[in-house]
């Protein structure tokens, strides 16, 4: 705890899903936390319980001056802010995703370097890996060196690869800056978006199950045979904190795969969600192209460099937590609607 007590920390995208969980952990470690977020997808109510204990900065990180102000007086930056969505969202908005994410990453990192930030943890993604290595549901686990030669399956992956190279260059150019890049895969947990267009498949399936039969059909895009790995957010937060602490002895750490080394077929994930609901739900498959059939990662480097780090929360236990969290959020929306506060059951908050 002494490492973080009183340490000034910036979390970009701190009102979002991973950010809110990281903020909670940092406050528990007695860090001084600043959150920079434009609330495009994040929700202020996700950090409302801590607003009297943090400094919240409404910031558009596409603006360089906003980034400089956010980084002023900060020791450690966790850079999570990004334009994100489901795979179909990246396919529909490739130019916006690539241009804005590259700009945000460049602005925040250069501001951090110029403001004398000592530690910088960058949230990268499994999508940096070549599409060719993810075209089989039984694809072998991806290792860090396999990101090159580069051919990510979407604009989001290209932007994250750019962010990693930018961090590598900044750590060389600015001797006072130490950086870690973590390639996250399948992060899920409380506060996650269940927006039908931009939400990840796991919380969206949970949302659909809770709303069934009012919301029909219960659909899966694709064959259902695609495989994915899922890692509970508290395990990811542990890795982020450990990586930041390790930077005292390393100028550049990673990139490191952070996730579960077990995978599940999407159809089986849907069945787990249906089982949690206790309802008779028909799973409907809708045809869709996907550049990613199988995603699995090898996390041996993270275990070696982060003192044996590994996921601790089983998928079934994590799914129950997500189901209960989304059910509570929907119930809260319904109560606010009944009292005329706004929000609606048919319009899920991100």
C-alpha positions as CSV (number, residue, x, y, z in Angstrom):
1,X,0.0,0.0,0.0
2,X,2.9,2.4,0.7
3,X,3.8,2.5,-3.0
4,X,0.5,4.2,-3.9
5,X,-0.3,6.2,-0.7
6,X,-0.4,9.9,-1.7
7,X,0.9,9.3,-5.2
8,X,-0.8,11.6,-7.8
9,X,-2.3,9.4,-10.5
10,X,-4.2,10.2,-13.7
11,X,-6.7,7.7,-15.2
12,X,-7.8,8.7,-18.7
13,X,-11.2,7.3,-19.5
14,X,-11.7,6.9,-15.7
15,X,-15.5,6.9,-15.8
16,X,-15.6,4.0,-18.3
17,X,-15.7,0.4,-17.5
18,X,-12.1,-0.6,-16.8
19,X,-11.3,3.0,-15.6
20,X,-13.9,3.0,-12.9
21,X,-12.7,-0.3,-11.5
22,X,-9.1,1.0,-11.6
23,X,-10.1,4.2,-9.8
24,X,-11.8,2.2,-7.1
25,X,-8.7,0.1,-6.5
26,X,-6.4,3.1,-6.5
27,X,-8.6,4.9,-3.9
28,X,-8.4,1.7,-1.8
29,X,-4.6,2.0,-2.0
30,X,-4.8,5.7,-0.9
31,X,-3.6,7.2,-4.1
32,X,-4.5,10.8,-5.1
33,X,-6.6,10.2,-8.2
34,X,-7.4,12.5,-11.1
35,X,-9.9,11.3,-13.8
36,X,-9.9,12.8,-17.3
37,X,-12.9,11.9,-19.4
38,X,-15.3,13.5,-21.9
39,X,-18.1,11.1,-20.9
40,X,-18.8,10.1,-24.5
41,X,-19.3,6.5,-23.3
42,X,-18.4,6.5,-19.6
43,X,-20.9,7.5,-17.0
44,X,-20.4,9.9,-14.2
45,X,-22.6,7.8,-12.0
46,X,-20.0,4.9,-12.3
47,X,-17.7,7.0,-10.2
48,X,-20.3,9.1,-8.4
49,X,-19.6,7.4,-5.0
50,X,-16.0,8.7,-5.2
51,X,-16.5,12.2,-6.6
52,X,-15.6,13.8,-3.2
53,X,-12.3,11.8,-3.2
54,X,-11.1,12.3,-6.7
55,X,-10.4,15.2,-9.0
56,X,-12.7,14.9,-12.1
57,X,-11.5,16.8,-15.2
58,X,-14.0,16.9,-18.1
59,X,-11.5,16.8,-21.0
60,X,-11.6,16.2,-24.7
61,X,-8.3,14.4,-25.2
62,X,-8.3,15.3,-28.9
63,X,-7.2,18.7,-27.6
64,X,-3.5,19.0,-26.7
65,X,-4.0,21.7,-24.1
66,X,-6.6,19.5,-22.3
67,X,-4.1,16.7,-22.2
68,X,-1.4,19.0,-20.8
69,X,-3.7,20.2,-18.1
70,X,-4.7,16.7,-17.2
71,X,-1.0,15.5,-16.9
72,X,0.2,18.5,-14.9
73,X,1.6,17.5,-11.5
74,X,1.0,13.7,-12.1
75,X,3.4,10.9,-11.3
76,X,1.7,8.0,-12.9
77,X,-0.7,7.8,-15.9
78,X,-3.0,4.9,-16.7
79,X,-4.1,5.7,-20.3
80,X,-7.4,3.9,-21.0
81,X,-9.3,6.5,-23.0
82,X,-10.1,5.2,-26.5
83,X,-12.8,5.1,-29.0
84,X,-14.1,1.6,-28.7
85,X,-17.0,-0.6,-29.7
86,X,-18.0,-4.1,-30.9
87,X,-16.2,-5.6,-34.0
88,X,-19.1,-4.4,-36.2
89,X,-18.5,-0.8,-34.9
90,X,-14.9,-0.9,-36.0
91,X,-16.0,-2.2,-39.5
92,X,-18.5,0.7,-39.8
93,X,-16.2,3.5,-38.6
94,X,-12.7,2.6,-39.6
95,X,-11.4,6.1,-40.4
96,X,-12.8,7.7,-37.2
97,X,-11.5,4.9,-35.0
98,X,-8.0,5.0,-36.4
99,X,-7.7,8.8,-36.7
100,X,-9.1,9.7,-33.3
101,X,-7.4,6.9,-31.3
102,X,-4.0,7.7,-32.8
103,X,-4.5,11.4,-32.0
104,X,-5.6,10.7,-28.4
105,X,-2.7,8.4,-27.8
106,X,-0.2,10.9,-29.2
107,X,-1.6,13.8,-27.3
108,X,-1.8,12.1,-23.9
109,X,1.6,10.5,-24.2
110,X,3.5,13.6,-25.4
111,X,1.8,15.7,-22.7
112,X,2.8,13.2,-20.1
113,X,6.4,13.3,-21.3
114,X,6.5,17.1,-21.3
115,X,4.9,17.3,-17.8
116,X,7.5,15.0,-16.3
117,X,5.3,11.9,-15.7
118,X,7.4,9.1,-14.3
119,X,5.3,6.0,-15.1
120,X,2.9,5.4,-18.0
121,X,0.7,2.4,-18.4
122,X,-0.9,2.0,-21.8
123,X,-3.9,-0.2,-22.4
124,X,-3.3,-1.9,-25.7
125,X,-5.3,-4.8,-27.1
126,X,-5.2,-8.3,-28.5
127,X,-6.4,-6.8,-31.8
128,X,-2.8,-5.8,-32.6
129,X,-2.2,-9.4,-33.7
130,X,-2.4,-10.3,-37.4
131,X,-5.8,-11.4,-38.7
132,X,-4.2,-14.5,-40.3
133,X,-3.4,-15.8,-36.8
134,X,-7.0,-15.5,-35.7
135,X,-8.9,-17.2,-38.5
136,X,-9.5,-20.6,-36.9
137,X,-11.6,-21.2,-33.7
138,X,-8.8,-23.5,-32.6
139,X,-6.0,-21.0,-33.3
140,X,-2.9,-21.4,-31.1
141,X,-2.4,-19.0,-28.3
142,X,-0.8,-15.7,-29.4
143,X,2.6,-14.8,-28.2
144,X,3.8,-11.2,-27.9
145,X,6.4,-11.4,-30.7
146,X,3.7,-12.5,-33.2
147,X,2.4,-9.0,-33.6
148,X,4.9,-8.5,-36.5
149,X,4.8,-8.5,-39.4
150,X,1.8,-6.3,-38.7
151,X,-1.7,-7.0,-40.1
152,X,-4.3,-6.3,-37.4
153,X,-7.9,-7.3,-38.3
154,X,-9.4,-3.8,-37.8
155,X,-8.7,-0.1,-37.4
156,X,-8.7,-0.4,-33.6
157,X,-5.9,-2.9,-33.7
158,X,-3.8,-0.6,-36.0
159,X,-4.3,2.3,-33.7
160,X,-3.2,0.2,-30.7
161,X,-0.1,-0.9,-32.5
162,X,0.7,2.7,-33.3
163,X,0.2,3.5,-29.6
164,X,2.7,0.8,-28.6
165,X,5.4,2.0,-31.0
166,X,4.8,5.6,-29.8
167,X,5.3,4.6,-26.2
168,X,8.5,2.7,-27.2
169,X,9.8,5.8,-28.9
170,X,8.8,8.2,-26.1
171,X,10.6,6.0,-23.5
172,X,13.8,6.4,-25.6
173,X,13.4,10.1,-26.3
174,X,12.4,11.1,-22.7
175,X,14.7,9.5,-20.2
176,X,12.5,10.4,-17.2
177,X,9.5,8.5,-18.7
178,X,9.1,4.8,-18.1
179,X,6.3,2.9,-19.8
180,X,4.4,-0.4,-19.9
181,X,2.1,-1.7,-22.6
182,X,-0.5,-4.3,-21.7
183,X,-2.4,-6.2,-24.5
184,X,-5.8,-6.8,-22.9
185,X,-8.2,-9.5,-24.1
186,X,-11.8,-10.0,-23.3
187,X,-12.1,-7.8,-20.2
188,X,-15.5,-7.9,-18.5
189,X,-17.1,-7.0,-15.2
190,X,-19.2,-4.3,-13.4
191,X,-19.8,-0.9,-15.0
192,X,-19.4,-2.4,-18.5
193,X,-21.4,-1.0,-21.4
194,X,-24.3,-3.0,-22.7
195,X,-25.2,-0.6,-25.5
196,X,-26.5,-2.7,-28.4
197,X,-24.3,-1.0,-31.0
198,X,-21.0,-0.5,-29.2
199,X,-21.1,-2.8,-26.2
200,X,-19.0,-6.0,-26.0
201,X,-20.8,-9.2,-26.7
202,X,-20.8,-10.5,-23.1
203,X,-22.7,-7.6,-21.4
204,X,-25.0,-7.3,-24.4
205,X,-26.0,-11.0,-24.1
206,X,-26.6,-10.4,-20.4
207,X,-28.8,-7.4,-21.2
208,X,-30.8,-9.3,-23.8
209,X,-31.3,-12.2,-21.4
210,X,-32.6,-9.9,-18.6
211,X,-34.9,-8.1,-21.0
212,X,-36.2,-11.3,-22.6
213,X,-39.0,-11.8,-23.8
214,X,-39.8,-8.0,-24.0
215,X,-36.6,-7.7,-26.2
216,X,-36.5,-10.4,-28.9
217,X,-34.9,-12.2,-30.6
218,X,-31.9,-13.3,-28.5
219,X,-29.4,-13.1,-31.3
220,X,-25.7,-14.0,-31.9
221,X,-24.0,-12.5,-34.9
222,X,-22.1,-15.2,-36.7
223,X,-22.0,-19.0,-36.4
224,X,-21.5,-19.2,-32.6
225,X,-18.4,-21.4,-33.2
226,X,-16.1,-18.4,-32.8
227,X,-13.9,-18.6,-29.7
228,X,-12.9,-15.9,-27.3
229,X,-11.1,-15.5,-23.9
230,X,-12.5,-13.5,-21.1
231,X,-10.8,-12.0,-18.1
232,X,-12.5,-10.4,-15.1
233,X,-11.7,-6.8,-14.6
234,X,-10.3,-7.1,-11.1
235,X,-7.6,-9.4,-12.5
236,X,-6.8,-6.9,-15.2
237,X,-6.6,-4.1,-12.6
238,X,-4.1,-6.2,-10.6
239,X,-1.9,-6.5,-13.7
240,X,-2.0,-2.8,-14.3
241,X,-1.0,-1.9,-10.8
242,X,1.7,-4.5,-10.8
243,X,3.1,-3.2,-14.1
244,X,3.2,0.4,-12.9
245,X,5.1,-0.7,-9.7
246,X,7.6,-2.7,-11.8
247,X,8.6,0.4,-13.8
248,X,10.9,1.4,-11.1
249,X,13.3,-1.3,-12.4
250,X,12.5,-1.0,-16.2
251,X,12.4,1.8,-18.7
252,X,10.0,-0.2,-21.0
253,X,7.9,-3.2,-19.9
254,X,6.1,-5.3,-22.4
255,X,4.0,-5.4,-24.4
256,X,2.5,-8.1,-22.3
257,X,-0.6,-10.2,-22.9
258,X,-3.1,-9.8,-20.1
259,X,-6.0,-12.2,-20.1
260,X,-7.3,-15.7,-19.6
261,X,-5.5,-18.6,-21.3
262,X,-8.7,-20.5,-21.6
263,X,-11.3,-19.8,-24.3
264,X,-15.0,-20.5,-24.9
265,X,-17.2,-20.7,-28.0
266,X,-19.6,-17.8,-28.3
267,X,-22.6,-20.2,-28.5
268,X,-21.5,-21.8,-25.2
269,X,-21.1,-18.3,-23.7
270,X,-24.7,-17.5,-24.7
271,X,-25.8,-20.8,-23.1
272,X,-24.1,-19.9,-19.9
273,X,-25.9,-16.5,-19.9
274,X,-29.3,-18.2,-20.6
275,X,-28.7,-20.6,-17.8
276,X,-28.1,-17.7,-15.4
277,X,-31.3,-16.1,-16.4
278,X,-33.4,-19.2,-15.6
279,X,-35.5,-18.5,-18.7
280,X,-36.5,-20.6,-21.7
281,X,-34.6,-18.6,-24.4
282,X,-34.2,-19.5,-28.0
283,X,-30.7,-18.6,-29.3
284,X,-30.9,-17.2,-32.8
285,X,-27.9,-17.1,-35.1
286,X,-27.7,-14.3,-37.6
287,X,-25.2,-14.5,-40.5
288,X,-22.3,-12.1,-40.2
289,X,-18.7,-11.9,-41.5
290,X,-16.0,-11.9,-38.9
291,X,-12.2,-11.4,-39.4
292,X,-11.6,-13.0,-36.0
293,X,-12.6,-16.7,-35.5
294,X,-10.4,-17.5,-32.6
295,X,-8.6,-15.4,-29.9
296,X,-6.4,-16.9,-27.3
297,X,-3.2,-15.6,-25.7
298,X,-0.1,-17.0,-24.0
299,X,0.4,-15.0,-20.7
300,X,3.7,-16.7,-19.7
301,X,5.6,-13.3,-20.1
302,X,3.1,-11.6,-17.7
303,X,3.6,-14.4,-15.2
304,X,7.3,-14.1,-15.4
305,X,7.6,-10.3,-15.2
306,X,4.6,-9.5,-12.9
307,X,5.6,-11.9,-10.1
308,X,3.3,-14.8,-11.1
309,X,0.3,-12.7,-12.2
310,X,-2.6,-14.7,-13.4
311,X,-6.5,-14.5,-13.5
312,X,-8.2,-15.6,-10.3
313,X,-11.9,-15.2,-11.1
314,X,-13.5,-18.1,-12.9
315,X,-15.7,-17.2,-15.8
316,X,-18.9,-18.6,-14.3
317,X,-18.4,-16.5,-11.1
318,X,-17.6,-13.4,-13.1
319,X,-20.7,-13.9,-15.3
320,X,-22.9,-14.0,-12.2
321,X,-21.4,-10.7,-11.0
322,X,-22.0,-9.1,-14.4
323,X,-25.6,-10.4,-14.6
324,X,-26.4,-9.1,-11.1
325,X,-24.8,-5.7,-11.8
326,X,-26.7,-5.1,-15.1
327,X,-29.9,-6.2,-13.5
328,X,-29.4,-3.7,-10.7
329,X,-28.6,-0.9,-13.2
330,X,-31.7,-1.6,-15.2
331,X,-33.8,-1.7,-12.0
332,X,-32.3,1.7,-11.1
333,X,-33.2,3.1,-14.5
334,X,-36.8,1.8,-14.1
335,X,-37.1,3.5,-10.7
336,X,-35.8,6.8,-12.1
337,X,-38.3,6.6,-14.9
338,X,-41.2,6.0,-12.6
339,X,-40.2,9.0,-10.6
340,X,-39.8,11.2,-13.7
341,X,-36.0,11.5,-13.5
342,X,-35.4,10.2,-17.1
343,X,-33.8,7.2,-18.6
344,X,-35.7,4.3,-20.0
345,X,-35.7,0.6,-20.1
346,X,-35.5,0.6,-23.8
347,X,-32.5,2.9,-23.9
348,X,-29.7,1.3,-22.0
349,X,-27.0,3.5,-20.6
350,X,-23.6,2.8,-21.9
